[in-house]
Amino acid sequence: MAEYDLDRLVLIVTGTTLRAEDADRPLANRLADEVRKRLPAESGWRCLVISDVYYINDEDLRDCPVISVGGPGVNHLAGVFLRELSAALAIDGILLIQMDVALEDLRASIWGMDHEKTVEALNTFIGKGYLDRFIQGVLRQSGETPV
């Protein structure tokens, strides 16, 4: 990944199962487009969608801001985050958005109990300001003024 500045890279991580590739990767690409819209073009920040296997096996990526899409059944990183991150929004048996609302830890996880609920979780993450807060944290951590 030499062509990527890891100090200015936001990662969106999906699972590597067929179900994740079919259902969650399009959601991750949609989220990546939303991230790109919110990052100032002149800042040099980039957003990239990668697999959970790649992320988990590359220690250099661990310092990048990251959003996991899809649940622990299809995304191993979501299983790790389930144990490590607090819930920002949890609707029991339906969907989960995990992130540090203080924005000191720039890791997040978005998923639902099925594909439709994962779509709902993603729409909530984008539409209810969680993504905007996450981007503010990214910019603040890099010393830039959030827009």
matplotlib code that plots the C-alpha trace (Angstrom):
import matplotlib.pyplot as plt

x = [0.0, 2.9, 0.8, -1.5, -0.7, -1.8, -1.9, -4.7, -6.7, -10.2, -11.0, -14.4, -14.1, -16.5, -16.4, -15.0, -17.9, -20.0, -23.0, -20.8, -19.4, -22.9, -24.9, -22.4, -19.8, -22.3, -23.3, -19.6, -19.1, -22.1, -20.7, -17.2, -18.9, -20.5, -17.2, -15.5, -18.2, -17.6, -13.8, -12.3, -10.8, -7.7, -7.0, -5.5, -7.7, -8.8, -11.3, -10.9, -13.1, -11.1, -11.8, -11.8, -9.0, -6.7, -7.4, -6.9, -3.7, -2.0, -0.9, 0.0, -3.7, -4.7, -4.1, -6.4, -9.9, -12.1, -15.8, -16.8, -20.0, -21.8, -22.3, -20.0, -21.5, -20.0, -17.3, -14.7, -13.8, -17.4, -16.8, -13.7, -15.5, -18.5, -16.2, -14.2, -16.5, -19.4, -22.8, -23.8, -27.2, -28.5, -32.0, -32.2, -32.5, -32.5, -29.4, -26.3, -24.1, -20.9, -18.5, -16.8, -19.1, -16.2, -14.3, -11.1, -11.2, -11.9, -13.3, -17.0, -19.2, -22.5, -24.8, -28.2, -29.6, -30.2, -29.5, -32.5, -31.6, -28.0, -29.3, -31.4, -28.3, -26.3, -29.1, -29.3, -25.5, -25.5, -28.8, -28.7, -25.3, -23.1, -21.0, -20.7, -19.4, -17.0, -15.6, -15.3, -13.2, -11.0, -10.4, -9.8, -7.3, -5.3, -5.3, -7.8, -10.8, -14.0, -16.3]
y = [0.0, 2.3, 4.6, 5.4, 7.8, 5.8, 9.1, 10.3, 7.2, 6.3, 2.6, 0.9, -2.8, -5.6, -9.3, -11.7, -14.2, -14.4, -12.9, -10.0, -9.4, -9.5, -7.5, -5.5, -4.4, -2.3, -0.7, -0.1, 1.5, 3.8, 4.7, 5.4, 7.8, 9.6, 9.8, 11.2, 13.9, 15.0, 15.1, 18.4, 17.8, 19.9, 17.9, 14.9, 12.4, 9.3, 6.6, 2.9, -0.2, -3.3, -6.7, -7.8, -10.3, -7.6, -5.2, -7.8, -9.1, -5.7, -4.0, -0.9, -0.2, -0.3, 3.5, 4.5, 5.6, 2.6, 1.8, -1.8, -2.7, -6.0, -8.2, -10.7, -13.5, -12.2, -9.7, -10.8, -7.2, -6.6, -9.5, -7.8, -4.4, -6.0, -6.8, -3.5, -0.7, 0.9, 1.1, 4.6, 3.2, -0.2, -1.4, -4.8, -7.6, -5.2, -3.0, -1.8, 1.3, 1.2, 4.1, 6.3, 9.3, 11.3, 10.6, 9.7, 6.2, 6.5, 3.0, 2.3, -0.7, -0.7, -3.7, -5.2, -8.7, -9.2, -7.3, -5.0, -4.1, -3.4, -1.1, 0.6, 0.9, 2.4, 4.9, 5.8, 6.2, 8.6, 10.3, 10.9, 12.6, 9.7, 9.9, 13.6, 13.3, 10.6, 12.8, 15.7, 13.3, 12.4, 16.0, 17.1, 14.2, 15.4, 19.0, 20.2, 22.3, 20.3, 21.8]
z = [0.0, -0.6, -2.8, 0.1, 2.9, 5.9, 7.9, 5.6, 4.9, 6.1, 5.8, 5.3, 6.1, 4.9, 5.3, 2.7, 2.7, -0.5, 1.4, 2.6, -0.9, -2.4, 0.2, 2.3, -0.2, -2.1, 1.2, 2.1, -1.3, -0.7, 2.7, 1.1, -1.3, 1.6, 3.4, 0.3, 0.0, 3.6, 3.6, 2.3, -1.1, -0.3, 2.8, 1.0, 2.9, 0.9, 1.6, 0.7, 1.0, 2.0, 3.4, 7.0, 6.3, 4.9, 7.8, 10.5, 9.0, 8.3, 11.5, 9.6, 9.0, 12.7, 13.2, 10.3, 11.1, 10.3, 9.9, 9.8, 7.8, 8.3, 11.4, 13.1, 11.1, 7.9, 9.1, 11.5, 12.4, 13.5, 16.0, 17.3, 17.6, 19.3, 22.2, 22.1, 21.2, 23.1, 21.5, 20.3, 19.2, 19.9, 19.0, 20.6, 18.1, 15.2, 14.6, 16.2, 15.7, 17.7, 18.1, 20.7, 20.7, 22.4, 19.1, 20.8, 19.2, 15.5, 15.0, 14.3, 13.4, 11.7, 11.3, 11.6, 12.2, 8.5, 5.3, 5.6, 9.1, 8.1, 5.4, 8.1, 10.4, 7.6, 6.7, 10.4, 10.7, 7.7, 8.2, 12.0, 12.1, 13.2, 10.1, 10.3, 13.9, 12.8, 10.1, 12.6, 14.8, 11.8, 10.9, 14.6, 15.1, 12.1, 13.3, 10.7, 11.5, 10.9, 8.3]

ax = plt.figure().add_subplot(projection="3d")
ax.plot(x, y, z, "-o")
ax.set_aspect("equal")
plt.show()
